[in-house]
Amino acid sequence: MTLNTSFLRNVFLYKCLFALTFWNHVSLSVEDELFTSVSNNFPEDVSNQKIVSLPLLYTKSHQSKTDGDWVVVQNTTESLSLSEIKEEKVKKLIALLSNFRQGSKLQNLTLTNLSVKWNDLMEMFQTVWHSSVEYFNINNVTTFSDIESYNFDYSGTSMKALTLKKIVIKDMYFSQDDLYKIFADMNIADMTIADSEMIHMLCPSSKSPFRYLNFLKNDLTDFLFQKCDNLAQLETLILQKNKFESLRKVSFMTSRMKSLTYLDMSNNLLRHDGAGVQCQWAESLAELDLSSNQLVDAVFECLPANVQKLSLRNNHISNVPSGVTELKSLEELNLASNRLADLPGCGGFTSLQFLNVEMNSILTPSADFFQSCPRVRELQAGHNPFQCSCELQAFIQLERRSGGKLFGWPAAYVCEYPEGLRGTELKDFHLSPLACNTTLLLVTALLLTLLLVAAVASLCIYLDVPWYVRMTWQWTQTKRRAWHNPPADQEAILQFHAFISYSERDSLWVKNELIPNLERGEGSVQLCQHERNFIPGKSIVENIINCIEKSYRSIFVLSPNFVQSEWCHYELYFAHHKLFSENSNSLILILLEPIPPYLIPARYHKLKALMAKRTYMEWPKERSKRALFWANLRAAISINLPKADENLYEETD
């Protein structure tokens, strides 16, 4: 009978343990003390039967809900996660947690969605504090009773890290010491209180073992930990997304934290206007995050001297001032998302190895960056509004010489200006050296100008342009004098039937053949010849112009000698000018001897044009044809001759 009773009791004990600690067939290892505490009322022979472990049916995260109890999110040998804990179940939960005394295998405990009274929460903390739990996480807690003073016992704990997230306190009036002192004096290494609208935290009342503090996303201000000497072992402090405003006060806060190496002050309201304000940082501070604040260029006057990694991302910095306090230990600098117009120099950062200046306002980065920063191993300068111009060519060549030091090349380096090149990767942007080298461009332009001048000069010389300019000037001057000194008798202007132009070497033919045959006999004409009709005292050019102007026709005796004569060219030029200016038909060409084309100089292009377009008279070698030649010539000269003029010639004779 006794054995049957013991057996029944033993079966009942197993069922109770399974219902309390292994919900929904999830096994949890239970140590000897849990079995003993539950079975004290049972016979000794049953209590001595130790349960080493129960079958482990689920080892991964799993959710189940017992009837009217909390939700089991995770249940393994070392981890337990419970959710939806209401006030009426707190006592039962505390009773359960009290069984996990130090030495048990449970190390990780997570409680989510709690709605409890303040004192019950503290009792729960106290229970866990003296358990085997090393990492305690609480999420989404609402306390709905008054906060009262609680005599917390910090002794004999296995706790290493505490994480509190989204703590809501309904009590609006309470003593800060009653709330914050509980957490400030905890003798653990790591503590996180995040997203809880916490406005303050007390300095620990004694030397604190805190090494890691995370107060992410609260409402803390510049008054935090001012003049606090009891955080000498603190190494990491995260104050991201709070309401700090003074960088100077933050520096003084850290000055007494002798072991602080990492500080995150990102996403605050920090400012620093300089004006000679001194800052005092912890000498041990090696990594500082000041991103997403309201800092300007003056921030470089208030930085820890021994910082190695510095983030100033997303601020209002437009320039890195020269002559700032040297940061000789700085190895990584993040200046992304600011207002920089150029790459900063490394005058004050002699150890800089990594620089991030992405998403600034850099149009044309300096090409001498790696010369001023020889120790830089990686430069992140992408996603800037690059202006693809000659100035950028040097930076593109810098990438080729740097050996892959530009992070994100080539995808992050794209032209923004000009509009026509927007979206073009810098690696595909090319300009000729001539377009970008001012000296070379000027030299090339000068050489081209000289070549053009030389070509024009050669062409002018080939076409005898200076001669035509000179002749035009002479003709203009003669016309001007004639206009200022008009002759008294306008009818006496035309005095000759024809002006004869010939080479001196052909003078024998002119004197022996041309003049006698035209001036003698019936129908004789009056000829103008330079030897007898040029007026002494006037220039030769002026005499030529006067004779042409006073003659109805101009006879040109063409021969190889004619094209070699400079004065014949003058006479032909002025006669041709009269031909076009007066729209007359006054030119008569006599080809005395055939002229090979190669003998006609280039400046005689007018003669070539005349011989190609106008009919000329050729001197016949046969004597039988000469009578007809003279008759045709007389007819050409006497055509449309006015009567008054003929009477004038008779009177002259």
Secondary structure, 3 states (H helix, E strand, C coil): CHHHHHHHHHHHHHHHHHHHHCHHHCCCCCCHHHHHHHCCCCCHHHHCCCCCCCCCCCCCCCCEECCCCCEEEEECCCEEEEEEECHHHHHHHHHHHCCCECCCCCCEEEEEEEEECHHHHHHHHHHHHCECCCEEEEEEEEECCCCCCCCCCCCCCCCCEEEEEEEEECCCCCCHHHHHHHHHCCCCCEEEEECCCCCCCCCCCCCCCCCEEECCCCCCCCCCCCCCCCCCCCCEEECCCCCCCEHHHHHHHHCCCCCCCEEECCCCCCECCCCCCCCCCCCCCCEEECCCCCCCHHHHHCCCCCCCEEECCCCCCCCCCCCCCCCCCCCEEECCCCCCCCCCCCCCCCCCCEEECCCCCCCCCCCCHHHHCCCCCEEECCCCCEECCHHHHHHHHHHHHHCCCECCCCCCCEEEECHHHCCCEHHHCCCCHHHHCHHHHHHHHHHHHHHHHHHHHHHHHHCCHHHHHHHHHHHHHHHHHHHHCCCCCHHHCCCEEEEEECCHHHHHHHHHHHHHHHHCCCCCCCEECHHHHCCCCCCHHHHHHHHHHCEEEEEEEECHHHHCCHHHHHHHHHHHHHHHHCCCCCEEEEECCCCCHHHCCHHHHHHHHHHHHCCCEECCCCHHHHHHHHHHHHHHHHCCCCHHHHHHHHHHC
